[in-house]
């Protein structure tokens, strides 16, 4: 009863803690006491077997899959809004259509009054505006490309950091659980890191028990925890993890001639 009360108090105090999973006490009837009376035995209450997390791995995997899509489209929306602002054409901001139409109207006036210097000068002025618009647009789009490039570097560093933390947690969890303990809080922390990772890249998570080669029926308490990304590439394998690196392209490696300089390609460190 004391264990159950403490667990309930722990659940209440962590109700607002990010990533916390509600816990429950698993009990079984204690061995009865022989009383040598008419009834034969007297109940001895319950024994606490373990304190376990109440969590459904099925819904975790569904959340990670959905979170990846949400993260992808949120990022696309963020940069698309910037691009749309650059192409905006309304009462407050003259865009391509307005500038181009003004130039064509000025050209029509030149055709009507080809001998007038004023109409020619006006047409040249509107043509200059159109050229300046294209130059400014090219600079703005290049700035967006550079921002995206910098964002890629930040996300790669974030993936590497999370992978390192997950590998460390895997080792701590196995140490505790191979000693017949329950690493509930550490498992919650690991799941929270996977939530963060799934917002950056698609993940596939699996956990399998580690068996004794000499006695496969014996439960060691340890688990192999594998996180795969990018269509099956192993990022974390229990205590080991791989890292990604950003390598800037040279001018000869540009995909498009108008690309900004130094755009990153992402490689596994072992593939460099």
Secondary structure as GFF3:
##gff-version 3
##sequence-region A 1 272
A	DSSP	alpha_helix	2	13	.	.	.	ID=ss1
A	DSSP	beta_strand	23	29	.	.	.	ID=ss2
A	DSSP	beta_strand	33	34	.	.	.	ID=ss3
A	DSSP	beta_strand	41	42	.	.	.	ID=ss4
A	DSSP	beta_strand	46	53	.	.	.	ID=ss5
A	DSSP	alpha_helix	57	86	.	.	.	ID=ss6
A	DSSP	alpha_helix	96	112	.	.	.	ID=ss7
A	DSSP	alpha_helix	117	177	.	.	.	ID=ss8
A	DSSP	alpha_helix	184	198	.	.	.	ID=ss9
A	DSSP	beta_strand	203	211	.	.	.	ID=ss10
A	DSSP	beta_strand	219	229	.	.	.	ID=ss11
A	DSSP	beta_strand	233	237	.	.	.	ID=ss12
A	DSSP	beta_strand	240	241	.	.	.	ID=ss13
A	DSSP	beta_strand	244	248	.	.	.	ID=ss14
A	DSSP	three_ten_helix	251	253	.	.	.	ID=ss15
A	DSSP	beta_strand	264	268	.	.	.	ID=ss16
A	DSSP	three_ten_helix	269	271	.	.	.	ID=ss17
###
